[in-house]
Amino acid sequence: MPGLITACATAPLAPVATLAPTATLRAAINFGNPILATKDVATGEPRGVSVDLARELGRRLGVPVELVPFAAAGKVVEAVKDAQVDLGFVAIDPARGADILQTSPYVVIEGAYPVKNESPIKTNGDVDRAGTRIVVGNGSAYDLFLTREIKAATLVKAPTSPAVTDTFLAQNLEVAAGVKQQLQADAQRLPGLRLLDGRFMVINQTMGIPKGREAGLP
């Protein structure tokens, strides 16, 4: 992230009309990914790297920032695509890049698989086998990746990424998939779960803006 901030500090910003045509920077904040944004437990105020980046961009543009909350990354992409918001924070993915403009990554996130302690699955390479059901947040970067990569296992869609572990347990599935840090926290609060070593994918998180605003991308 320091590299991104340095680059922004040394390059001229696009006109306000390009990045915030309503004179307010409408930034989509995805609370479905706790690595990007959460709500303070005491105050309810949003905090996190995407919140900080949105507010800093608004400060440099000299415009107010409106934080628009979302529960899933897929909804953020749709809002950016339709120019309902001016800025979103999503994973770099071919499916998403077809509809919005994306910057270079500002943070890298790992995807991980949790299983039950008694599961015979020991490694990431054991997951893609017939009879294995993997639950993943519908429309998430993990969903998009696994839809392309999984050949023998079956994908089960949870409504959002935060609902993955609950769906995993409620439906007695074999594997869950999602943000490593979030699933590590779930494994700590819920007995009987373990994360497989390593990662099954790496997600490069980007800032996205609507197409037609190419001057704002740098």
Secondary structure, DSSP 8 states (H G I E B T S, - for coil): -HHHHHHHHHS----HHHH-TTSSEEEEEETT-TTT-EE-TTT--EESHHHHHHHHHHHHHT--EEEEEESSHHHHHHHHHTTSSSBEEEE--HHHHTTEEE---SEEEEEE-EEETT-S--SGGGSSSTT-EEEEETTSHHHHHHHHH-SSSEEEEESSGGGHHHHHHHTT-SEE-EEHHHHHHHHHHSTTEEE-SS-SEEEEEEEEEETT-GGG--
